[in-house]
């Protein structure tokens, strides 16, 4: 079987995966489109293995990392889905209260990548909470395909309330100083943007390739924003000019970066869309931003 490398894969395959990941294609259509590229010793099976997430080999901070206290907690989202389970993490050696970060998953529930991201952030000196918006339906099912199907069954405004409830949970937590930020990816990027419109007390919001609120919603933002985009992400980037216009008109503090030659999902190191240089730069900017705004 021919070994697949990112550098010699037709870039259209990444676009097909992006359409599938965002529910524009069902699994049958996804495989049919992939089969068009199964030539020259490349099989559909090998293409599927290449584009789908590889969580086993991509975790950077293990579940049992001795530097952390990391456990699942449950809180009540009265305006959303009811009881929500979330991963709560903090540095084991913390001597005082910490600023808080809400980590928001993509459109497939609290998968291992997002749990890993929440632990990465905790190691930087924060108490983090990573909720699972699929918990009212049984929780992340163990694979992204079923996770996407499950998340489609939930109303996104109700899910937004679940993450707002996570803010309130952190706000009252004995180990949190009360200064809280949010970071989200894809669907989570939209949640980050929208939490900034809904919570005037929110200190900071970081959106990775998230769609944007409208102008009226944007006018309500009080938080500082860090907005991170992939240059090849036409779908999300289409809304950026109007969003930036509204941010400027309302004198909202923001930083925005567009990372060249990378695709939507470039921070997710479990998939081949991952770009190491852009992901590390974007993450370093995220942590520096939170330390400035929440410290």
N, C-alpha and C positions, 0 to 999 in steps of 0.2 A: 504494500500500500504506500502511495506517495505521501511523504511527510509534508504537512501543511505548515507554512510560515506566513505570518501577517504580511510580510513584504511581497509575497508572490500570490496573494489572494486578490481576485478581482474586487475592487471597492464596491461594486454593485451588491455584493453579498452582504456587506454591512448595512446597506440601505434596506435590503430585504429583511434582515433581522430586525432593524429598527421599526419597520412597518409591523412586523409580527409582534414585537415587544410592546407596541402601542395599539394593539388590537385592530390594526387595519387589515390584517390577514388572519384567517384561522389556520390551524395547524396543517390541514390538508393543502391549503393554498401555499403556505410557507414551504412545505416540502416539495410541492410541484415546481415552485420557482427555483428552489435550490437545485433540483435535478437538472436544470438547464446548464449548470456549471459542473456537473459530474462527468467530466471528460478527462482523458489523458491519465488514467490511473487514479483519479480522484473519485471517490464514491460519495453518495448522499450521506451515508452513515458517518464518513470521516468529516464531511462538511458540518453535519449536525454537532458532532463532538467538538469541532473547532469553534463554532460560534456560540454555543450554549455556555452558561457560567460554569466555572471550575472552582467551586468554593474550597474543596479539600486542600488545594495547593496554593491558595491565595490569602489565607488568613495571616495577618501581620501581628496581631496581639491575641494570643490564645485565650480560650474561655477561662482557664485556671491560672492566668498570669499572676504570679505571687505579688506583683506590685499593686494589684487592684483588689478592691472588694466589689464584686459584681454579682447581683442577684436579680431575679424576677420579682416584680411587685405588681400589685393590682390597685387601680384607682377607679373612681366612678365618673363617667362622662354623662351627666344627666341630660344634656341637650344633644348628645350624639348617640353612641351605640350602647350605652350602659357601662357594664364592667369592661375595663381594658387592661390587658397585661402588657408590661413594659420591662425592658432591661434597664436596671439602675446601676450605675458604676461610679466609683470614685477612687482616688489614690488611697492605698492602705495607710500610708504614712502621713496623711493630712493632719495637721495640728490645729486647724481652725476651720471655720465655715468657708465654703467655696462658692464661686459664681457657678451658675447652672447653664447647661446647653441641652436643648431638645434636638434630637436627631431624627429626621423624618425620612422614612423609606420611599422607595419608588412605587410603581403601580402593581406591586406583587406581594406586599406584606413584609413583615420583619424577617428578612432572609439573613444568612450568615454574613454577607458583606456589610450590611447596615449595622448588625450587632458589632462587627469588627470595628467599623468606623466609630461607633459610640465608645468603645474601649480605647481606641487611639486618642480620642478627644479627652477622655478621663485622665489618661496618662500625662496630659499637658497641664493638669492642675484644675480640673473642673469636675463637678458632679453632673453626670449626663443621664438623660432618660431617653430611651428609644422605644416608643410605643408600637404596638402591632394593631393597625386598624382592621385587621382581619379577625381579631379575637372574638367579636360578636358572632362570627360565623364558624368559630372553631379554632382560629389562629392560622398562622402561616403553615401550609400543608406539607412542607418539606421539599417542594419544587416550585420553580417560578411559573411554569405553565399553568398549573392548577391555581397558584396564587393570583395570577392575572385574572383568571376566570372568576375567582371568588371576589376579587376587589371590584369587578364590574357590577356585582350585585349590590354594592353599597352606594349610597348617595354621597357625593364628594363633599357637600356642605355639612353633612353629619360627621364625616371623617374629619373635617376641619375642626369641628367642635371637640372631637376626641383629643386633638393636639392642643387646643386651647385649654382643655381640662388638664393636660399634662403640665402646661405652664403653671396652672393654679396649684397642682400637686407639688411641683418644685418650689413654688413661692412659699409654701407653708412647711417645707421640709426642714427639719432641725439642722441639717448640714449645709443648707444653702443660704448665702448672704442676701438673696432677694434680687440680685441683678442677673437677668436671664437673657439668653440669646437662643436663636434657632438656626439650624442648618438643615437643608433638605436637598434631595436629588431628584430631578425629573418631576414626577407628581409631588414629591417632597419639596422641590423648588417652588412649585405653585403654592403649596401650603405655607412655606416660609414667607413668600410675598404676601399672602392673604392674612397670615397672623399679624404681620406688621400693620395691615389696614384695620385690624380688629382690636388690637391690644395697644393702647397708647403708652402703657407702662413697659412694654417690651423694649429692651435696651439695644438689641442688635439682631439683624436677620441676614443670613447668607443663603443665597439661592444659586444652586448649580443647575444650569440649563432648565430653569422653570418658566412656565408660561406666566403671563403678567396680569395684574388687576387692571380694571378700566380706570379712566381718568378721575372719576368721582371717588372711587375707592382709594386711589393713590393719594388723593388730597388729604386723607385721614392719617397718613403714615407719620409717626413721630420717631420711630426707631432709626438708627443708622443702618445703612444697607451696604452689603457687598454682593455684587451680582457677577456671576461667572458664566460665560457662554463659550460654546464650541463654534469655531468659525464655519464648519461645514454643516451646522444644524439649522437648515433653512426653516424648518417648521417652527421652532421656538423663536429664532431670531427675527422672524417676520413682525413680531409684536414689540420688539425692542425700541424702535424709533419713537413710537407713540408713548411708550412707558417713560423713556428718557425725557421726552418733552414735558410730560406731566410732573416728573420729579423736579425738573428745572423750574417750571412755573410755580411750583409749591415750595421751592427752596428747601427741598428735602436732602439731607446729607447722604451721599452715596458714592461708592467706588464701583466701577464696572471694568471688566477685563474680557476681551475676546481672544481666545487662544487659537493661534493660527494652525491650519492643517490638521485639526482634530475633529472628531465626530461627537455627537450626543453620547453621553455616557462615558466620556474619556477618563473620569476619575475611578470608575469601577474596575478594579484590578483583577476581577474574576472573569472578565470577558475580553476578547481580542480587540474591542474598541478602546481599551485602556491605552493611554499614552503616558508613559512614566514621567517624562520631563514636565509635561503640562499638569499632570495630576499632583506631582510633588510641589510644584510652584503654587498651584491653586490651594493646596492644603496648607502650605506654609503661610500663605496670605490669610487663609481662614483663621488659623490659630493666632497669628499676630493681631488680626482684627478683633478677635474675641478678647484677647488679653488687654488690648487698648480700651475697648468699650465696656468690658465687664469687670475690669480689675479695680 
